[in-house]
Amino acid sequence: MNLKTWNIIIPIVSVGVMIVWGTLAKSYEHSWLAVFVGGILMAVINVVGRNKDK
């Protein structure tokens, strides 16, 4: 799969995980961590993609 495709999928999945996590836990206090991890994954994929192009 193309790395640019992952940069579209990861934010959607991370927000979905945040909503499910918050709903199941009946509190969104810690569910923001899913979006935080998604952002870190996107940054790592961007770095890997740039290194792969070189």
BALOBA-1460 file (C-alpha; in Angstrom, 3 decimals):
// residues 54
<rec num="1" residu="m" x="0.000" y="0.000" z="0.000"/>
<rec num="2" residu="n" x="1.203" y="3.501" z="-0.788"/>
<rec num="3" residu="l" x="2.543" y="5.522" z="2.157"/>
<rec num="4" residu="k" x="0.295" y="8.461" z="1.225"/>
<rec num="5" residu="t" x="-2.693" y="6.177" z="1.607"/>
<rec num="6" residu="w" x="-1.626" y="5.423" z="5.180"/>
<rec num="7" residu="n" x="-1.570" y="9.160" z="5.935"/>
<rec num="8" residu="i" x="-5.258" y="9.228" z="5.050"/>
<rec num="9" residu="i" x="-6.224" y="6.023" z="6.872"/>
<rec num="10" residu="i" x="-4.379" y="6.652" z="10.163"/>
<rec num="11" residu="p" x="-6.253" y="9.848" z="11.207"/>
<rec num="12" residu="i" x="-9.612" y="8.296" z="10.392"/>
<rec num="13" residu="v" x="-8.821" y="5.147" z="12.365"/>
<rec num="14" residu="s" x="-7.346" y="7.048" z="15.305"/>
<rec num="15" residu="v" x="-10.434" y="9.236" z="15.661"/>
<rec num="16" residu="g" x="-12.613" y="6.128" z="15.389"/>
<rec num="17" residu="v" x="-10.594" y="4.447" z="18.123"/>
<rec num="18" residu="m" x="-10.923" y="7.570" z="20.275"/>
<rec num="19" residu="i" x="-14.705" y="7.585" z="19.896"/>
<rec num="20" residu="v" x="-15.055" y="3.860" z="20.598"/>
<rec num="21" residu="w" x="-12.641" y="3.999" z="23.544"/>
<rec num="22" residu="g" x="-14.381" y="6.999" z="25.053"/>
<rec num="23" residu="t" x="-17.811" y="5.492" z="24.573"/>
<rec num="24" residu="l" x="-16.902" y="2.128" z="26.070"/>
<rec num="25" residu="a" x="-15.100" y="3.730" z="29.008"/>
<rec num="26" residu="k" x="-17.945" y="6.264" z="29.423"/>
<rec num="27" residu="s" x="-15.239" y="8.927" z="29.673"/>
<rec num="28" residu="y" x="-13.113" y="10.661" z="27.074"/>
<rec num="29" residu="e" x="-10.493" y="11.537" z="29.678"/>
<rec num="30" residu="h" x="-7.729" y="9.346" z="28.212"/>
<rec num="31" residu="s" x="-9.094" y="8.522" z="24.765"/>
<rec num="32" residu="w" x="-7.249" y="11.508" z="23.227"/>
<rec num="33" residu="l" x="-4.141" y="9.308" z="23.422"/>
<rec num="34" residu="a" x="-5.398" y="7.419" z="20.354"/>
<rec num="35" residu="v" x="-5.246" y="10.598" z="18.258"/>
<rec num="36" residu="f" x="-1.851" y="11.462" z="19.732"/>
<rec num="37" residu="v" x="-0.453" y="8.052" z="18.740"/>
<rec num="38" residu="g" x="-2.002" y="8.449" z="15.294"/>
<rec num="39" residu="g" x="-0.156" y="11.739" z="14.843"/>
<rec num="40" residu="i" x="3.116" y="10.148" z="15.856"/>
<rec num="41" residu="l" x="2.542" y="7.284" z="13.403"/>
<rec num="42" residu="m" x="1.873" y="9.777" z="10.607"/>
<rec num="43" residu="a" x="5.113" y="11.608" z="11.387"/>
<rec num="44" residu="v" x="7.086" y="8.349" z="11.364"/>
<rec num="45" residu="i" x="5.544" y="7.326" z="8.046"/>
<rec num="46" residu="n" x="6.435" y="10.712" z="6.548"/>
<rec num="47" residu="v" x="10.052" y="10.343" z="7.658"/>
<rec num="48" residu="v" x="10.256" y="6.790" z="6.314"/>
<rec num="49" residu="g" x="8.710" y="7.912" z="3.045"/>
<rec num="50" residu="r" x="11.195" y="10.746" z="2.625"/>
<rec num="51" residu="n" x="14.109" y="8.428" z="3.334"/>
<rec num="52" residu="k" x="12.718" y="5.865" z="0.899"/>
<rec num="53" residu="d" x="12.543" y="8.480" z="-1.881"/>
<rec num="54" residu="k" x="16.196" y="9.379" z="-1.440"/>
